[in-house]
Amino acid sequence: MTKSKTRSLDEDRQTLQTKIQEHKTNNQDTQGNRTVRSLRKRLKRIQRKVRSTNAREAKAAAKKAPAAES
């Protein structure tokens, strides 16, 4: 079996944002809507992953810079 192509976090974030916007325009009551809530939770999870990845990369770059100077 072949593995399916994984999407990047940015692609996931963009698709979730568009889905949430679509649900907001189509439905009046977005606060009580289960699908919108689950989409928002998935979006927040991806945003946390992106933030942690960026922080990890920044920390690694800061450690690399002094080593490269000496």
PDB file of N, CA, C and O in Angstrom:
ATOM      1  N   MET A   1       0.833  -1.174   0.000  1.00  0.00           N
ATOM      2  CA  MET A   1       0.000   0.000   0.000  1.00  0.00           C
ATOM      3  C   MET A   1       0.880   1.239   0.000  1.00  0.00           C
ATOM      4  O   MET A   1       1.951   1.268   0.605  1.00  0.00           O
ATOM      5  N   THR A   2       0.407   2.242  -0.681  1.00  0.00           N
ATOM      6  CA  THR A   2       1.144   3.498  -0.698  1.00  0.00           C
ATOM      7  C   THR A   2       0.604   4.427   0.365  1.00  0.00           C
ATOM      8  O   THR A   2      -0.579   4.401   0.704  1.00  0.00           O
ATOM      9  N   LYS A   3       1.486   5.238   0.876  1.00  0.00           N
ATOM     10  CA  LYS A   3       1.069   6.215   1.878  1.00  0.00           C
ATOM     11  C   LYS A   3       0.472   7.420   1.172  1.00  0.00           C
ATOM     12  O   LYS A   3       0.929   7.829   0.105  1.00  0.00           O
ATOM     13  N   SER A   4      -0.545   7.969   1.782  1.00  0.00           N
ATOM     14  CA  SER A   4      -1.137   9.155   1.187  1.00  0.00           C
ATOM     15  C   SER A   4      -0.274  10.363   1.515  1.00  0.00           C
ATOM     16  O   SER A   4       0.439  10.387   2.518  1.00  0.00           O
ATOM     17  N   LYS A   5      -0.353  11.350   0.657  1.00  0.00           N
ATOM     18  CA  LYS A   5       0.443  12.554   0.849  1.00  0.00           C
ATOM     19  C   LYS A   5      -0.115  13.331   2.043  1.00  0.00           C
ATOM     20  O   LYS A   5      -1.316  13.587   2.121  1.00  0.00           O
ATOM     21  N   THR A   6       0.762  13.698   2.960  1.00  0.00           N
ATOM     22  CA  THR A   6       0.309  14.458   4.117  1.00  0.00           C
ATOM     23  C   THR A   6       0.307  15.937   3.780  1.00  0.00           C
ATOM     24  O   THR A   6       1.171  16.431   3.055  1.00  0.00           O
ATOM     25  N   ARG A   7      -0.675  16.627   4.319  1.00  0.00           N
ATOM     26  CA  ARG A   7      -0.773  18.060   4.076  1.00  0.00           C
ATOM     27  C   ARG A   7       0.024  18.806   5.130  1.00  0.00           C
ATOM     28  O   ARG A   7       0.196  18.333   6.254  1.00  0.00           O
ATOM     29  N   SER A   8       0.503  19.972   4.751  1.00  0.00           N
ATOM     30  CA  SER A   8       1.249  20.767   5.714  1.00  0.00           C
ATOM     31  C   SER A   8       0.277  21.404   6.704  1.00  0.00           C
ATOM     32  O   SER A   8      -0.933  21.435   6.478  1.00  0.00           O
ATOM     33  N   LEU A   9       0.823  21.902   7.785  1.00  0.00           N
ATOM     34  CA  LEU A   9      -0.016  22.530   8.804  1.00  0.00           C
ATOM     35  C   LEU A   9      -0.694  23.785   8.267  1.00  0.00           C
ATOM     36  O   LEU A   9      -1.826  24.090   8.640  1.00  0.00           O
ATOM     37  N   ASP A  10      -0.001  24.515   7.390  1.00  0.00           N
ATOM     38  CA  ASP A  10      -0.603  25.715   6.822  1.00  0.00           C
ATOM     39  C   ASP A  10      -1.791  25.380   5.925  1.00  0.00           C
ATOM     40  O   ASP A  10      -2.802  26.082   5.935  1.00  0.00           O
ATOM     41  N   GLU A  11      -1.666  24.314   5.158  1.00  0.00           N
ATOM     42  CA  GLU A  11      -2.779  23.894   4.309  1.00  0.00           C
ATOM     43  C   GLU A  11      -3.980  23.481   5.160  1.00  0.00           C
ATOM     44  O   GLU A  11      -5.118  23.840   4.858  1.00  0.00           O
ATOM     45  N   ASP A  12      -3.717  22.728   6.222  1.00  0.00           N
ATOM     46  CA  ASP A  12      -4.794  22.331   7.125  1.00  0.00           C
ATOM     47  C   ASP A  12      -5.466  23.544   7.759  1.00  0.00           C
ATOM     48  O   ASP A  12      -6.691  23.609   7.856  1.00  0.00           O
ATOM     49  N   ARG A  13      -4.648  24.504   8.189  1.00  0.00           N
ATOM     50  CA  ARG A  13      -5.169  25.704   8.829  1.00  0.00           C
ATOM     51  C   ARG A  13      -6.071  26.487   7.870  1.00  0.00           C
ATOM     52  O   ARG A  13      -7.149  26.943   8.248  1.00  0.00           O
ATOM     53  N   GLN A  14      -5.617  26.633   6.637  1.00  0.00           N
ATOM     54  CA  GLN A  14      -6.398  27.378   5.650  1.00  0.00           C
ATOM     55  C   GLN A  14      -7.725  26.693   5.334  1.00  0.00           C
ATOM     56  O   GLN A  14      -8.759  27.354   5.237  1.00  0.00           O
ATOM     57  N   THR A  15      -7.698  25.376   5.173  1.00  0.00           N
ATOM     58  CA  THR A  15      -8.939  24.670   4.850  1.00  0.00           C
ATOM     59  C   THR A  15      -9.925  24.738   6.017  1.00  0.00           C
ATOM     60  O   THR A  15     -11.128  24.897   5.806  1.00  0.00           O
ATOM     61  N   LEU A  16      -9.417  24.616   7.246  1.00  0.00           N
ATOM     62  CA  LEU A  16     -10.302  24.704   8.408  1.00  0.00           C
ATOM     63  C   LEU A  16     -10.900  26.100   8.538  1.00  0.00           C
ATOM     64  O   LEU A  16     -12.075  26.241   8.875  1.00  0.00           O
ATOM     65  N   GLN A  17     -10.107  27.124   8.274  1.00  0.00           N
ATOM     66  CA  GLN A  17     -10.625  28.485   8.357  1.00  0.00           C
ATOM     67  C   GLN A  17     -11.727  28.719   7.325  1.00  0.00           C
ATOM     68  O   GLN A  17     -12.729  29.368   7.623  1.00  0.00           O
ATOM     69  N   THR A  18     -11.545  28.192   6.113  1.00  0.00           N
ATOM     70  CA  THR A  18     -12.575  28.374   5.095  1.00  0.00           C
ATOM     71  C   THR A  18     -13.842  27.598   5.452  1.00  0.00           C
ATOM     72  O   THR A  18     -14.951  28.080   5.221  1.00  0.00           O
ATOM     73  N   LYS A  19     -13.680  26.394   6.015  1.00  0.00           N
ATOM     74  CA  LYS A  19     -14.850  25.613   6.418  1.00  0.00           C
ATOM     75  C   LYS A  19     -15.630  26.325   7.519  1.00  0.00           C
ATOM     76  O   LYS A  19     -16.861  26.345   7.499  1.00  0.00           O
ATOM     77  N   ILE A  20     -14.913  26.907   8.476  1.00  0.00           N
ATOM     78  CA  ILE A  20     -15.579  27.627   9.564  1.00  0.00           C
ATOM     79  C   ILE A  20     -16.320  28.830   9.014  1.00  0.00           C
ATOM     80  O   ILE A  20     -17.447  29.102   9.427  1.00  0.00           O
ATOM     81  N   GLN A  21     -15.705  29.556   8.086  1.00  0.00           N
ATOM     82  CA  GLN A  21     -16.369  30.710   7.484  1.00  0.00           C
ATOM     83  C   GLN A  21     -17.624  30.290   6.724  1.00  0.00           C
ATOM     84  O   GLN A  21     -18.645  30.975   6.786  1.00  0.00           O
ATOM     85  N   GLU A  22     -17.555  29.172   6.009  1.00  0.00           N
ATOM     86  CA  GLU A  22     -18.721  28.680   5.285  1.00  0.00           C
ATOM     87  C   GLU A  22     -19.859  28.351   6.244  1.00  0.00           C
ATOM     88  O   GLU A  22     -21.012  28.701   5.990  1.00  0.00           O
ATOM     89  N   HIS A  23     -19.537  27.685   7.338  1.00  0.00           N
ATOM     90  CA  HIS A  23     -20.569  27.332   8.319  1.00  0.00           C
ATOM     91  C   HIS A  23     -21.155  28.577   8.973  1.00  0.00           C
ATOM     92  O   HIS A  23     -22.348  28.613   9.275  1.00  0.00           O
ATOM     93  N   LYS A  24     -20.335  29.587   9.193  1.00  0.00           N
ATOM     94  CA  LYS A  24     -20.819  30.818   9.814  1.00  0.00           C
ATOM     95  C   LYS A  24     -21.800  31.540   8.893  1.00  0.00           C
ATOM     96  O   LYS A  24     -22.801  32.087   9.356  1.00  0.00           O
ATOM     97  N   THR A  25     -21.515  31.542   7.591  1.00  0.00           N
ATOM     98  CA  THR A  25     -22.399  32.238   6.662  1.00  0.00           C
ATOM     99  C   THR A  25     -23.684  31.461   6.422  1.00  0.00           C
ATOM    100  O   THR A  25     -24.734  32.061   6.192  1.00  0.00           O
ATOM    101  N   ASN A  26     -23.616  30.127   6.473  1.00  0.00           N
ATOM    102  CA  ASN A  26     -24.794  29.305   6.193  1.00  0.00           C
ATOM    103  C   ASN A  26     -25.715  29.165   7.392  1.00  0.00           C
ATOM    104  O   ASN A  26     -26.925  29.016   7.223  1.00  0.00           O
ATOM    105  N   ASN A  27     -25.167  29.210   8.600  1.00  0.00           N
ATOM    106  CA  ASN A  27     -25.960  28.970   9.799  1.00  0.00           C
ATOM    107  C   ASN A  27     -26.045  30.231  10.642  1.00  0.00           C
ATOM    108  O   ASN A  27     -25.093  31.007  10.724  1.00  0.00           O
ATOM    109  N   GLN A  28     -27.193  30.420  11.264  1.00  0.00           N
ATOM    110  CA  GLN A  28     -27.382  31.585  12.120  1.00  0.00           C
ATOM    111  C   GLN A  28     -26.773  31.344  13.497  1.00  0.00           C
ATOM    112  O   GLN A  28     -26.081  32.211  14.030  1.00  0.00           O
ATOM    113  N   ASP A  29     -27.027  30.172  14.073  1.00  0.00           N
ATOM    114  CA  ASP A  29     -26.576  29.868  15.426  1.00  0.00           C
ATOM    115  C   ASP A  29     -25.286  29.060  15.357  1.00  0.00           C
ATOM    116  O   ASP A  29     -25.322  27.834  15.259  1.00  0.00           O
ATOM    117  N   THR A  30     -24.134  29.757  15.410  1.00  0.00           N
ATOM    118  CA  THR A  30     -22.862  29.058  15.338  1.00  0.00           C
ATOM    119  C   THR A  30     -22.354  28.677  16.721  1.00  0.00           C
ATOM    120  O   THR A  30     -21.457  27.842  16.830  1.00  0.00           O
ATOM    121  N   GLN A  31     -22.895  29.258  17.769  1.00  0.00           N
ATOM    122  CA  GLN A  31     -22.428  28.949  19.118  1.00  0.00           C
ATOM    123  C   GLN A  31     -22.828  27.533  19.518  1.00  0.00           C
ATOM    124  O   GLN A  31     -22.025  26.827  20.128  1.00  0.00           O
ATOM    125  N   GLY A  32     -24.037  27.099  19.198  1.00  0.00           N
ATOM    126  CA  GLY A  32     -24.501  25.793  19.607  1.00  0.00           C
ATOM    127  C   GLY A  32     -24.253  24.701  18.587  1.00  0.00           C
ATOM    128  O   GLY A  32     -24.647  23.555  18.805  1.00  0.00           O
ATOM    129  N   ASN A  33     -23.618  25.024  17.493  1.00  0.00           N
ATOM    130  CA  ASN A  33     -23.418  24.075  16.405  1.00  0.00           C
ATOM    131  C   ASN A  33     -22.227  23.168  16.717  1.00  0.00           C
ATOM    132  O   ASN A  33     -21.113  23.647  16.926  1.00  0.00           O
ATOM    133  N   ARG A  34     -22.468  21.870  16.747  1.00  0.00           N
ATOM    134  CA  ARG A  34     -21.408  20.905  17.075  1.00  0.00           C
ATOM    135  C   ARG A  34     -20.311  20.872  16.024  1.00  0.00           C
ATOM    136  O   ARG A  34     -19.131  20.776  16.363  1.00  0.00           O
ATOM    137  N   THR A  35     -20.686  20.951  14.751  1.00  0.00           N
ATOM    138  CA  THR A  35     -19.672  20.855  13.699  1.00  0.00           C
ATOM    139  C   THR A  35     -18.739  22.053  13.735  1.00  0.00           C
ATOM    140  O   THR A  35     -17.531  21.904  13.555  1.00  0.00           O
ATOM    141  N   VAL A  36     -19.286  23.232  13.965  1.00  0.00           N
ATOM    142  CA  VAL A  36     -18.440  24.426  14.029  1.00  0.00           C
ATOM    143  C   VAL A  36     -17.506  24.330  15.231  1.00  0.00           C
ATOM    144  O   VAL A  36     -16.337  24.706  15.151  1.00  0.00           O
ATOM    145  N   ARG A  37     -18.028  23.826  16.335  1.00  0.00           N
ATOM    146  CA  ARG A  37     -17.205  23.692  17.541  1.00  0.00           C
ATOM    147  C   ARG A  37     -16.056  22.718  17.310  1.00  0.00           C
ATOM    148  O   ARG A  37     -14.926  22.982  17.721  1.00  0.00           O
ATOM    149  N   SER A  38     -16.336  21.603  16.660  1.00  0.00           N
ATOM    150  CA  SER A  38     -15.268  20.635  16.401  1.00  0.00           C
ATOM    151  C   SER A  38     -14.251  21.192  15.408  1.00  0.00           C
ATOM    152  O   SER A  38     -13.054  20.939  15.543  1.00  0.00           O
ATOM    153  N   LEU A  39     -14.715  21.946  14.414  1.00  0.00           N
ATOM    154  CA  LEU A  39     -13.792  22.567  13.471  1.00  0.00           C
ATOM    155  C   LEU A  39     -12.898  23.580  14.177  1.00  0.00           C
ATOM    156  O   LEU A  39     -11.696  23.653  13.919  1.00  0.00           O
ATOM    157  N   ARG A  40     -13.502  24.359  15.072  1.00  0.00           N
ATOM    158  CA  ARG A  40     -12.715  25.339  15.826  1.00  0.00           C
ATOM    159  C   ARG A  40     -11.669  24.659  16.695  1.00  0.00           C
ATOM    160  O   ARG A  40     -10.539  25.136  16.803  1.00  0.00           O
ATOM    161  N   LYS A  41     -12.045  23.545  17.315  1.00  0.00           N
ATOM    162  CA  LYS A  41     -11.102  22.816  18.170  1.00  0.00           C
ATOM    163  C   LYS A  41      -9.936  22.283  17.341  1.00  0.00           C
ATOM    164  O   LYS A  41      -8.784  22.350  17.768  1.00  0.00           O
ATOM    165  N   ARG A  42     -10.236  21.755  16.161  1.00  0.00           N
ATOM    166  CA  ARG A  42      -9.170  21.266  15.282  1.00  0.00           C
ATOM    167  C   ARG A  42      -8.266  22.405  14.837  1.00  0.00           C
ATOM    168  O   ARG A  42      -7.048  22.247  14.759  1.00  0.00           O
ATOM    169  N   LEU A  43      -8.874  23.565  14.543  1.00  0.00           N
ATOM    170  CA  LEU A  43      -8.102  24.734  14.133  1.00  0.00           C
ATOM    171  C   LEU A  43      -7.165  25.179  15.254  1.00  0.00           C
ATOM    172  O   LEU A  43      -5.994  25.465  15.007  1.00  0.00           O
ATOM    173  N   LYS A  44      -7.672  25.236  16.471  1.00  0.00           N
ATOM    174  CA  LYS A  44      -6.849  25.635  17.614  1.00  0.00           C
ATOM    175  C   LYS A  44      -5.702  24.656  17.832  1.00  0.00           C
ATOM    176  O   LYS A  44      -4.589  25.064  18.162  1.00  0.00           O
ATOM    177  N   ARG A  45      -5.969  23.367  17.650  1.00  0.00           N
ATOM    178  CA  ARG A  45      -4.930  22.345  17.805  1.00  0.00           C
ATOM    179  C   ARG A  45      -3.809  22.559  16.793  1.00  0.00           C
ATOM    180  O   ARG A  45      -2.630  22.461  17.131  1.00  0.00           O
ATOM    181  N   ILE A  46      -4.185  22.851  15.558  1.00  0.00           N
ATOM    182  CA  ILE A  46      -3.186  23.087  14.517  1.00  0.00           C
ATOM    183  C   ILE A  46      -2.414  24.362  14.804  1.00  0.00           C
ATOM    184  O   ILE A  46      -1.202  24.409  14.592  1.00  0.00           O
ATOM    185  N   GLN A  47      -3.102  25.413  15.288  1.00  0.00           N
ATOM    186  CA  GLN A  47      -2.414  26.650  15.615  1.00  0.00           C
ATOM    187  C   GLN A  47      -1.398  26.434  16.734  1.00  0.00           C
ATOM    188  O   GLN A  47      -0.315  27.018  16.711  1.00  0.00           O
ATOM    189  N   ARG A  48      -1.743  25.597  17.712  1.00  0.00           N
ATOM    190  CA  ARG A  48      -0.783  25.283  18.784  1.00  0.00           C
ATOM    191  C   ARG A  48       0.440  24.570  18.218  1.00  0.00           C
ATOM    192  O   ARG A  48       1.571  24.856  18.610  1.00  0.00           O
ATOM    193  N   LYS A  49       0.204  23.631  17.285  1.00  0.00           N
ATOM    194  CA  LYS A  49       1.317  22.908  16.671  1.00  0.00           C
ATOM    195  C   LYS A  49       2.235  23.858  15.916  1.00  0.00           C
ATOM    196  O   LYS A  49       3.458  23.748  16.002  1.00  0.00           O
ATOM    197  N   VAL A  50       1.642  24.792  15.176  1.00  0.00           N
ATOM    198  CA  VAL A  50       2.432  25.747  14.397  1.00  0.00           C
ATOM    199  C   VAL A  50       3.263  26.620  15.331  1.00  0.00           C
ATOM    200  O   VAL A  50       4.447  26.851  15.084  1.00  0.00           O
ATOM    201  N   ARG A  51       2.634  27.109  16.415  1.00  0.00           N
ATOM    202  CA  ARG A  51       3.363  27.948  17.363  1.00  0.00           C
ATOM    203  C   ARG A  51       4.529  27.193  18.000  1.00  0.00           C
ATOM    204  O   ARG A  51       5.627  27.735  18.125  1.00  0.00           O
ATOM    205  N   SER A  52       4.293  25.950  18.400  1.00  0.00           N
ATOM    206  CA  SER A  52       5.366  25.185  19.033  1.00  0.00           C
ATOM    207  C   SER A  52       6.481  24.863  18.046  1.00  0.00           C
ATOM    208  O   SER A  52       7.655  24.863  18.416  1.00  0.00           O
ATOM    209  N   THR A  53       6.126  24.590  16.803  1.00  0.00           N
ATOM    210  CA  THR A  53       7.132  24.312  15.782  1.00  0.00           C
ATOM    211  C   THR A  53       7.986  25.547  15.519  1.00  0.00           C
ATOM    212  O   THR A  53       9.208  25.452  15.408  1.00  0.00           O
ATOM    213  N   ASN A  54       7.336  26.710  15.420  1.00  0.00           N
ATOM    214  CA  ASN A  54       8.077  27.956  15.194  1.00  0.00           C
ATOM    215  C   ASN A  54       9.000  28.262  16.361  1.00  0.00           C
ATOM    216  O   ASN A  54      10.135  28.693  16.160  1.00  0.00           O
ATOM    217  N   ALA A  55       8.522  28.043  17.579  1.00  0.00           N
ATOM    218  CA  ALA A  55       9.348  28.290  18.755  1.00  0.00           C
ATOM    219  C   ALA A  55      10.541  27.335  18.784  1.00  0.00           C
ATOM    220  O   ALA A  55      11.656  27.735  19.119  1.00  0.00           O
ATOM    221  N   ARG A  56      10.302  26.085  18.434  1.00  0.00           N
ATOM    222  CA  ARG A  56      11.380  25.095  18.410  1.00  0.00           C
ATOM    223  C   ARG A  56      12.442  25.469  17.379  1.00  0.00           C
ATOM    224  O   ARG A  56      13.640  25.365  17.646  1.00  0.00           O
ATOM    225  N   GLU A  57      11.992  25.908  16.187  1.00  0.00           N
ATOM    226  CA  GLU A  57      12.933  26.301  15.143  1.00  0.00           C
ATOM    227  C   GLU A  57      13.714  27.546  15.538  1.00  0.00           C
ATOM    228  O   GLU A  57      14.907  27.640  15.252  1.00  0.00           O
ATOM    229  N   ALA A  58      13.060  28.502  16.191  1.00  0.00           N
ATOM    230  CA  ALA A  58      13.740  29.716  16.630  1.00  0.00           C
ATOM    231  C   ALA A  58      14.798  29.391  17.683  1.00  0.00           C
ATOM    232  O   ALA A  58      15.893  29.953  17.672  1.00  0.00           O
ATOM    233  N   LYS A  59      14.458  28.483  18.587  1.00  0.00           N
ATOM    234  CA  LYS A  59      15.415  28.098  19.627  1.00  0.00           C
ATOM    235  C   LYS A  59      16.613  27.383  19.010  1.00  0.00           C
ATOM    236  O   LYS A  59      17.750  27.607  19.424  1.00  0.00           O
ATOM    237  N   ALA A  60      16.366  26.530  18.030  1.00  0.00           N
ATOM    238  CA  ALA A  60      17.452  25.820  17.368  1.00  0.00           C
ATOM    239  C   ALA A  60      18.341  26.788  16.586  1.00  0.00           C
ATOM    240  O   ALA A  60      19.561  26.627  16.562  1.00  0.00           O
ATOM    241  N   ALA A  61      17.738  27.790  15.948  1.00  0.00           N
ATOM    242  CA  ALA A  61      18.509  28.775  15.198  1.00  0.00           C
ATOM    243  C   ALA A  61      19.359  29.614  16.140  1.00  0.00           C
ATOM    244  O   ALA A  61      20.487  29.971  15.800  1.00  0.00           O
ATOM    245  N   ALA A  62      18.833  29.932  17.321  1.00  0.00           N
ATOM    246  CA  ALA A  62      19.593  30.710  18.290  1.00  0.00           C
ATOM    247  C   ALA A  62      20.786  29.918  18.804  1.00  0.00           C
ATOM    248  O   ALA A  62      21.842  30.492  19.069  1.00  0.00           O
ATOM    249  N   LYS A  63      20.629  28.613  18.945  1.00  0.00           N
ATOM    250  CA  LYS A  63      21.743  27.776  19.402  1.00  0.00           C
ATOM    251  C   LYS A  63      22.792  27.611  18.304  1.00  0.00           C
ATOM    252  O   LYS A  63      23.985  27.508  18.593  1.00  0.00           O
ATOM    253  N   LYS A  64      22.350  27.585  17.046  1.00  0.00           N
ATOM    254  CA  LYS A  64      23.269  27.407  15.923  1.00  0.00           C
ATOM    255  C   LYS A  64      24.111  28.663  15.681  1.00  0.00           C
ATOM    256  O   LYS A  64      25.291  28.558  15.347  1.00  0.00           O
ATOM    257  N   ALA A  65      23.522  29.837  15.844  1.00  0.00           N
ATOM    258  CA  ALA A  65      24.200  31.095  15.520  1.00  0.00           C
ATOM    259  C   ALA A  65      25.487  31.287  16.320  1.00  0.00           C
ATOM    260  O   ALA A  65      26.508  31.604  15.711  1.00  0.00           O
ATOM    261  N   PRO A  66      25.506  31.118  17.642  1.00  0.00           N
ATOM    262  CA  PRO A  66      26.771  31.293  18.365  1.00  0.00           C
ATOM    263  C   PRO A  66      27.826  30.243  17.967  1.00  0.00           C
ATOM    264  O   PRO A  66      29.021  30.540  17.963  1.00  0.00           O
ATOM    265  N   ALA A  67      27.401  29.061  17.645  1.00  0.00           N
ATOM    266  CA  ALA A  67      28.341  28.018  17.249  1.00  0.00           C
ATOM    267  C   ALA A  67      28.973  28.346  15.914  1.00  0.00           C
ATOM    268  O   ALA A  67      30.141  28.024  15.692  1.00  0.00           O
ATOM    269  N   ALA A  68      28.236  28.975  15.027  1.00  0.00           N
ATOM    270  CA  ALA A  68      28.747  29.312  13.701  1.00  0.00           C
ATOM    271  C   ALA A  68      29.729  30.490  13.784  1.00  0.00           C
ATOM    272  O   ALA A  68      30.637  30.585  12.958  1.00  0.00           O
ATOM    273  N   GLU A  69      29.565  31.383  14.760  1.00  0.00           N
ATOM    274  CA  GLU A  69      30.431  32.553  14.891  1.00  0.00           C
ATOM    275  C   GLU A  69      31.822  32.184  15.399  1.00  0.00           C
ATOM    276  O   GLU A  69      32.803  32.834  15.037  1.00  0.00           O
ATOM    277  N   SER A  70      31.916  31.159  16.224  1.00  0.00           N
ATOM    278  CA  SER A  70      33.230  30.838  16.804  1.00  0.00           C
ATOM    279  C   SER A  70      34.062  29.982  15.918  1.00  0.00           C
ATOM    280  O   SER A  70      35.187  29.634  16.275  1.00  0.00           O
TER     281      SER A  70
END
